Amino acid sequence: MILGIDAGNNEVKIAGKYGLIKFLSDIGEGRSINLEQVHGEDDMVFEYEGRYGFAGSLAKYESEFSGAIMGDSKAHEDTKLRVLLGIHRYLTLYNVEDYNFQIIVGQPISKHTPSEKEKLKKILQGKHIITVNGIKKKININVVNVAAEGVSSFWANPKEGLTRIIDLGSGTTNYATVLDGRFIDKDSGTLPYGMNTNKSNDIEALARGIATETLKKWKKEDQVYLVGGAANLIEHLMKQFYPNVQLLDPIFNRRIQDPIYANAIAFYNIGVNVYE
């Protein structure tokens, strides 16, 4: 099975032939709970390689040390767990028995280097056994390809001419340029901040910070598209800097989807082209 997996710091998003899913990315330690209750549809208790923990909404509310590792690289164990939890949820939700996978995952533009991509591939590729909420799944990840976050979302709804993309995440913000389907590296990059990394939590200041950096290379009148979970929140604030800014509407199964799925859908589309 081919899956496009956007293992974000706030939510994991997955696109595959059966549909789209997303869930909270929080991972924390497991423990005995005196009064069990449901905190959300993303409640997960997992066991993997001798580790017992909580994930999703259960980790958010019941783990002492829950959260997500921020930073400009996804080559770490949290990403591995998010991917495996995501594949497990996908199989369980759609009642699928497949266990061999070819996946496309994302890496921020600034760390989309041969060495970082190879690290991420080694972390993910191979045979895994993970139990989530008492259900054990064998997962064999045969092939891993690593795409650049932000710029890849272009392939969720390709445009002609010059396209600027801002991918606002929880830990980083990717800004990318595509010209007639070609990635322009010199006008692209990753900013080391996002929705959940600001001490002031001032979204207006965040929008200004993104504009301050991108306007060093972009023009005010450029066509700019927003993707990511916070795209809807920041659109009106970015219009003062980029009057032509708008949401990028990813297309999946011939329907417009939420911009939060843009990277996952694009990864899936890339995977279909690469693997099939």
Order of alpha helices (4+ residues) and beta strands (2+ residues): beta-beta-beta-beta-beta-beta-alpha-alpha-beta-alpha-beta-beta-beta-beta-beta-beta-alpha-beta-alpha-beta-beta-beta-alpha
